Amino acid sequence: MIKEATKETNTQFIEAVKRKDAAGMAAVYTDDARVLPPNSPMVSGRQAIKDFWQNFLNMGVSAATLATVSLEEKGDTAIEVGAYTLEIKPEGGQTMKDEGKYVVIWKRQADGSWKWDVDIFNSNLAAPT
């Protein structure tokens, strides 16, 4: 069941990226979730996460993929390790790609659904200079 739930939620996130829908991206998180992005402070709470992703979209992120490498369920918690790719097209610029890895800690909600509670990711590529 967790495998289907994570696939469905990850697809919701990817589709929200395509729509440039920061609220849709934030909807996959728990109310008090945390995002630990590279080179930035921790972002806590769904509204702050929505604002974080809106800034990300404003930089030109237009597509994403998420590929689960491993998924382990432990009661009401699951740990997903995966790989991502991003397509970024800044206004007036050339399309760039980023690829990296992520860890998401999932929490089962009272209604039985699963949401992202902790999301950490970083690029495999060297930082731009």
C-alpha positions as CSV (number, residue, x, y, z in Angstrom):
1,M,0.0,0.0,0.0
2,I,2.8,2.5,0.8
3,K,4.3,1.9,-2.6
4,E,1.1,2.9,-4.4
5,A,0.6,5.9,-2.1
6,T,4.1,7.2,-2.6
7,K,3.9,6.8,-6.4
8,E,0.6,8.7,-6.4
9,T,1.8,11.5,-4.2
10,N,5.1,11.9,-6.1
11,T,3.0,12.1,-9.3
12,Q,0.9,14.8,-7.8
13,F,4.1,16.8,-7.0
14,I,5.5,16.3,-10.5
15,E,2.2,17.4,-12.1
16,A,2.0,20.5,-9.8
17,V,5.5,21.5,-11.0
18,K,4.4,21.2,-14.6
19,R,1.4,23.5,-13.8
20,K,3.7,25.9,-11.9
21,D,1.4,25.3,-8.9
22,A,3.3,26.0,-5.7
23,A,0.1,25.3,-3.6
24,G,-0.2,21.9,-5.3
25,M,3.4,21.2,-4.6
26,A,3.0,22.1,-0.9
27,A,-0.2,20.0,-0.6
28,V,1.9,16.8,-0.5
29,Y,3.5,17.8,2.8
30,T,2.2,17.5,6.3
31,D,1.0,20.7,8.0
32,D,4.3,21.0,10.0
33,A,6.6,19.5,7.4
34,R,10.2,20.6,7.0
35,V,12.2,21.0,3.8
36,L,16.0,21.0,4.0
37,P,17.2,22.4,0.7
38,P,20.9,22.7,-0.2
39,N,22.7,26.0,0.6
40,S,19.6,27.3,2.4
41,P,18.1,27.4,5.9
42,M,15.4,24.8,6.8
43,V,11.9,25.7,5.7
44,S,9.1,24.7,8.2
45,G,5.3,24.6,7.8
46,R,3.2,24.2,4.7
47,Q,2.8,28.0,4.0
48,A,6.5,28.5,4.2
49,I,7.0,25.5,2.0
50,K,4.6,26.9,-0.6
51,D,6.5,30.2,-0.6
52,F,9.8,28.2,-1.0
53,W,8.5,26.3,-4.0
54,Q,7.0,29.5,-5.5
55,N,10.4,31.0,-5.5
56,F,11.8,27.9,-7.0
57,L,9.2,28.0,-9.8
58,N,10.0,31.7,-10.3
59,M,13.6,30.8,-11.1
60,G,12.3,28.8,-14.1
61,V,11.8,25.3,-12.9
62,S,9.4,23.8,-15.4
63,A,9.6,20.0,-15.1
64,A,10.7,17.4,-12.5
65,T,11.0,13.6,-12.2
66,L,11.3,11.6,-9.1
67,A,12.5,8.0,-9.1
68,T,12.3,5.9,-5.9
69,V,15.5,3.9,-5.2
70,S,14.3,2.4,-1.9
71,L,11.3,2.6,0.3
72,E,11.0,1.3,3.8
73,E,7.9,1.3,5.9
74,K,8.1,1.3,9.7
75,G,4.6,1.7,11.2
76,D,3.2,5.2,10.5
77,T,6.6,6.3,9.0
78,A,8.2,5.5,5.7
79,I,11.6,6.4,4.4
80,E,12.1,7.0,0.7
81,V,15.5,7.4,-1.0
82,G,15.4,8.5,-4.6
83,A,16.8,10.4,-7.5
84,Y,15.4,13.6,-9.1
85,T,15.9,15.6,-12.3
86,L,14.8,19.2,-12.8
87,E,14.4,21.2,-16.0
88,I,15.1,24.9,-15.5
89,K,14.5,27.5,-18.1
90,P,15.1,31.0,-16.7
91,E,13.3,33.8,-18.5
92,G,15.4,34.7,-21.5
93,G,17.9,32.0,-20.8
94,Q,18.8,28.5,-22.0
95,T,17.2,25.4,-20.5
96,M,19.4,23.7,-17.9
97,K,19.1,20.4,-16.2
98,D,19.8,19.4,-12.6
99,E,20.0,16.0,-11.2
100,G,20.4,14.8,-7.7
101,K,19.2,12.7,-4.8
102,Y,16.7,13.0,-2.1
103,V,15.4,11.5,1.2
104,V,11.8,11.9,2.2
105,I,10.4,10.8,5.5
106,W,6.7,10.1,5.1
107,K,4.1,10.1,7.8
108,R,0.7,8.3,7.7
109,Q,-2.1,10.8,8.4
110,A,-5.2,10.2,10.5
111,D,-7.2,9.6,7.3
112,G,-4.8,6.9,6.2
113,S,-3.1,8.9,3.5
114,W,0.7,9.4,3.4
115,K,2.4,12.8,3.2
116,W,5.9,14.1,3.1
117,D,7.1,15.2,6.6
118,V,10.8,15.8,6.0
119,D,12.3,16.5,2.5
120,I,16.0,16.8,2.0
121,F,17.6,17.0,-1.4
122,N,20.8,18.0,-3.1
123,S,22.3,18.1,-6.5
124,N,24.9,15.7,-8.0
125,L,26.3,18.6,-10.1
126,A,28.9,21.0,-9.0
127,A,27.7,24.4,-7.7
128,P,27.6,27.1,-10.3
129,T,30.4,29.6,-10.0
